[in-house]
Amino acid sequence: MLCQPLSGNGDRLIGRTLAHYRIDAALGAGGMAEVFRATDMKLGREVALKLLPADMATDPERLERFSSLGRRASTSGGRRRQSPAIGT
């Protein structure tokens, strides 16, 4: 998972590149993060990126919670999921 701070206006990220992901569209936002449809430029596949807002990206407790969520999403019963769309 990328811990990239957001300013709260995710639309301005569409078309930009973060790491090796090109952000294609905003999918939604919740209490903790915003989710975008993106293209993994290295592997040429569509993925979802979940990004933290700027005010949460500097809080160590929120960062740990965010990272923990990513680790849990990428495992199932102690085994790594086979879905290529989940990255941590």
RAQUIMO-V817045 format. One record per residue. OMEGA is omega as a letter, one per 30 degrees, with the letter a starting at -180 (* if undefined). Layout:
OMEGA, OMEGA
//
This chain:
l, l, a, l, l, l, a, l, a, a, a, l, a, a, l, l, l, a, l, l, l, a, a, a, l, l, a, l, l, a, a, a, l, a, a, l, a, l, l, a, l, a, l, a, l, l, l, l, l, a, l, l, a, a, l, a, l, a, a, l, l, l, l, l, l, l, l, l, l, l, l, a, a, l, l, l, l, l, l, l, a, a, l, a, l, l, l, *
//
